[in-house]
């Protein structure tokens, strides 16, 4: 007897949960199926639902209406139109920086390979990956056979050497409109360090 009561209680709760999630239209259909008298409030709600469904949606005066995607054009014509509106992005000029491989740089600077590796590991130089284990070194970061002071401060502010070097060679309003690498070469480490620390705040 007790087991039957528990089963009945569980089934009742399951039905209640199901009913609570039904919309008004579903509840009304269920009531009609079970021959349950529909309360007056429910009838009023049903009438308002029907009126809302029957009422056509008013067009918003502020809604912009397009004219469609237009005529389909060929890939060649599309390419011409893109070329006509494309603006050259000088931000990619940093890629054209003059670089040297490790062996070439060691000869140019007259230093040992170990010294260069130590500079790279300490992030005192920007080493751009080339392949799996090789690196190339932008030459503008060296002066008098050594890395320009402050390179390591900048490198720590960026997640990759590519990001650091791009930031260093592009004009920056925080360094008077010139490339930060030029400010470092002029000895203005403090200004460049502050600009580098805040660079990602505006990314």
N, C-alpha and C positions, 0 to 999 in steps of 0.2 A: 504494500500500500504506500509506504514511504517512498519507495523507488519510483512508483508511478507518479506520485506528486512532484518529485524532483524533476522527472522527465517533462511533465506538463509545464512546470515553472520555467525550465530551460527553453522549451519550445515557445512559450508565451513571450519570453524576453527576445528571442530571435526574431519573432514576428514583429514585435514592437520596434526593434532596431531597424528592420526593413521598412516598416511603415513610416518611421520618422524621416527616412531619407527620400521618400516618394514626393513628387511634386503634386500640386492640387489636382491636375487632370487625372493623374494615376490614382489618387485617393478617391476621387469621385467614381471612377470606373470600378474600383474595388468595392465601394459602398453599394453600387448598383448590382454588382455580381452577388454580393452577400445579402442583398435585400435589406440593407441598413437604411433607416430614415436619414435623409440628408438635412442637417440643421440649417436654419435660415441664413446664418452668417456665412456658411459654406456656399449656399446658393448665390449670395451676393458677390462673394469672391469669385465664383465661377463666371458670373456675368461680367465683372470688370476685366477678368482675364480675356474673355472673348472679345470685348470691345477693344482692348489693347492690341490684340492680334489682328483685328479687322482694320484698325486705323493705319492708313498708309504712312510710312516714314516721311517726315518733313525734311526737305532738302535744306541743308545748312547753307545760308547765304555766303558764308565765308569759305565754303569748301571749294578747292581748286579742282577743276576737271581738265584732264589731259585729252589730247586728241589721238592717243594710241601710240604705238611704237613707230609709226611711219613706214615708208617704203623700205623694203629690204634691198641693200646694196651689196656689191661684190666685195670680196676681201681686199682686192687691189684698190678699189675706190675708198674703202674704209681706211686702209693704210695711208692713202694720200691725205685724207681729212685729218687723221691723227697727227701726221707730220706737220700739217699746217698750223695746228694749235698747240703743239708740244713746245715747251720752253726748256732750253738746256739747263740742267741742274749743275751748278758749279760745285755743289757739295760733294760731288764724286771726284773732284780734282785731286783730292788727297791721295787717291790710288796711284796717281802718276808721280808721286814723290820718288826722287832718285834713291835707290836702295843698293845695298851690296851684300853678298853672301858672307858667311863667317870667314872663309879663307881669304877672300879679297880684302875684307875689312881689317883682318889681322895684319896683312901686309901694308895696307895704307897707313894704319895707325902705329905700326911697329910695336905691337903688343903681343903677348902670348895668347894662345887659344884659351888657356885656363882663366886668364884675366877677363876675356870677353864672356866666358861662361859664368864667371862670378858676377859680373855686372848684370847679365840677363837674369840669373837666379835671384838677385837682390832687387830686381825691377829698377835698376839704375839706368837701363836702356829699354827702348821699345823694340821688341823682337817680334816681327810679324811671321807667323807660321807659314812654312812653304813645304807641303808634303807632310809626312808623318813625323820626322825628327829634325827637319831642317828649318832654318830661320833666315830671314833677310832683315837687314837693319837700315832704316832710313838714315841717310847721311847728314841731314840737317840737325840731327840731335847731338852731333859731335863737334867739339871745338878744341883746338890745341891737343889733339890726341886723346881726349877724354870726353865722357858724356857731359852735356850741358847740365850744370847743377839745377836741381828741381824736377828733373824728369821723373825721379822716383816718387815724389810727392803727387804728381799728376797721375801716374800709373796706378797708384793705390785707390784712386777715386773712381776707376772704371773697371767693369767686369772683364773686358778683353783688351788686348793690346791694340786691336784695330780701332776700337772706340776711342781709346786714349789718343792714338796718333791722329785720327780724324779731327778730334777736338783741338789738338795742339796746332794744327796747320790751317784751320779755317778762321777767318776774321771773327773777332769776338768783341762785343761792345764793352765787356768788363775789362778788356785790356786796350781800351782806346781805339777799337776798330781794327786792330792789327791781329795777326795770328799769335796766340799765346807763346808759341815756340820762339818767336822773335823777342817777346818780352823776357823770356827766360835767358836768351842769349845776351840781352842787355842787362841781366842781373836782377830783374824785378821778380824775384821768386815769391815774395809775399802776395802781390796782386794776383799772380797766376794761381797760387795755391788756393786763395780765397775763391777765385772764379771757378776753379775745378771742383772744389768742395760743394759749391752751390749749383754746378752745371745740371745735375739730374733733377733738381727741383723744378726745372722748366721743361723737362723732356716730355 
